[in-house]
C-alpha cells in the first residue's frame, strides 16, 4: 500500500506535518481510535480526534489505512556480529565466547560501519527505531571505529547508543580450571591470546568519549565492561568511574549463564550482582543484559540501585541459558526493556519476535497467569522500558512532547484481520510484514518497504563482499578455536551440572 505525501513534503522532521485519521491503540483497550497527530520540528506537538483543526499551510498525510505505534526500542544488540549471521548452531554461551572471536578477525572501519547499517536495516524494517549497541573493536576501541558504527546508524536514520565493549581478561582465563584441564600445547596457545592491557582499553574509551562529534539526541556514546568475569576488579571500577565522569550509560552482561553464576561465587564468595554492587558499578545510568541466574536478593539489589534490565528471551533460549525471572523483576519495581542480542545468538534483529518470546518465556515459569507478561506489557517493555535502558527520555511513547518516532502498520495485514484485540495480535500474530513505513524524528526512513536514506542494493553488495573477506581472513582462527570446543563444552557443561541455590532451567535441566 503506497503512502503518498503532499506535494513538496518528503517527511523530513524539519517540516510540519499533520497525520490525519491514523488508528491509535489505547492503553488497556482492545480496539483502536482514529486520531490526528501534528508533528513539528521532529516532535509530536498535538494529538486529537480525527478531523481536528489545523493551520491551512500545514501539509496533511492521509493515514486512515494505518495503525500507528511508537517505534520499538532494542535494549541490547551487537552490530560487530552482524556479518557473522548463521554461525554456531548448538553453541552455548561459553562456546560462543570460545569461537566467536573468529568471526570478525581484522574487521576494518568500513566493515564496522557495514555491520551497523545491516543491523539497523533489519531493525527498521521490523519497526524498531532505536538500539543499544554494545560494540567490540579489536584490539581496543578507537574514536574512528566507534564513529564508523555511529555513522552506520546515522546513514540508515536510526537512533542508537554506541557502547564500546571492553574486558581485560580472556574468556579462557575467566573460568577457573579450564586452561588447566587442557594439554600444555592447547593451554599455551590460549594463554597467548591475552586481552588488550587495561590501560590501553580505558585510554581508547576515554578518547572516544572526549571526541564524540555526533548529535547525542540521535547517536550517543556509552561504555560496556562487557562481562564482569572477564574484568579485573580495578578495571571494572575504573570503567564505572569513566562512565560517571563523562555522564554516559554503562551496560554489562549479568549472570547470563549458570556457569557465570557459579564462577562468581567461587571467585568472590557472592553473586555477580553482589560483586557489581561492592565494586561501585551499580547505579541509575547502568543497565544489565540478561540477568538470568539472579536470586530474589539480587533482583532487590538491582531495584534498590535503580538499575534497568535488558531482557533477551530469544538469545537466552538459543544459547540454552534458561529463563530470566522477569515477572519477579517487574514485581520488584525494576525497569525492564527487551533486546534481540546479536545475530549470532538470536539470528535476526526482529523486535516484534523479541516481544513475543519475552511474553511466552514468562509462561514457562509457572501456571499462574497473573505472573505472566501480557502482550500489552511486553509492548511497553519494548518501547518505554527499552527507552529507559538507552537513557533517552523522549522516545518510546506516542504522546505530546515525545519525538516523532512512529511506525505505520497496514490495517489490512492478515495479522489484524479480523481485529479483535490489537495488543495480542500485534505481539502474537505480527511478524513484521505489516510494517509499511517508519518515521524517526518526523523523517520517513522506510517507506512502502524501501529505505529512503541509503541505497539498500549497494549495501547488500558490500556486505556480501565484506563477509567473504572476513570469512577468509578468519578461517584459520575459526578452525583453531573449533578444536577447543569439545573441551570447553565438556568442562562447562560439567560445571553447570553442579548444584546451585536456584534453578533457571525449565524441566530441571
Secondary structure, DSSP 8 states (H G I E B T S, - for coil): ------TT----TTS-EEEEEEEEE-TT-SSEEEEEEEEETTEEEEEEETT----TTS-EEE-TTEEEEE-EEEEEE-GGGGGGTT--SS--HHHHHHHGGGSSTT--HHHHHHHHHHHHHHHHHTTEEEEEEEE--SSS--HHHHHHHHHHHHHHT-EEEEEEEE-SS-HHHHSTTTGGGS-HHHHHHHHHS----HHHHHHHHHHHHHT--S-TTTEEEEEEE-BGGGS-HHHHHHHHHHHHHHT-EEEEEES-SHHHHHHHHHHHSS-HHHHHHHTT--STTEEEEE--S--HHHHHHHHHTT-EEEE-HHHHHHTT-----HHHHHHTT-EEEE----HHHHSS--HHHHHHHHHHHHTTS-S-GGGS--HHHHHHIIIIIHHHHHT-SS-SS-STTSB--EEEEETTSGGGSS-S-HHHHHHHT--STTEEEEEETTEEEEETTEESSS-HHHHHHHHHHHHHHHHHHTHHHHHHHHTTHHHHHHHHHHHHTS--SS--STT--
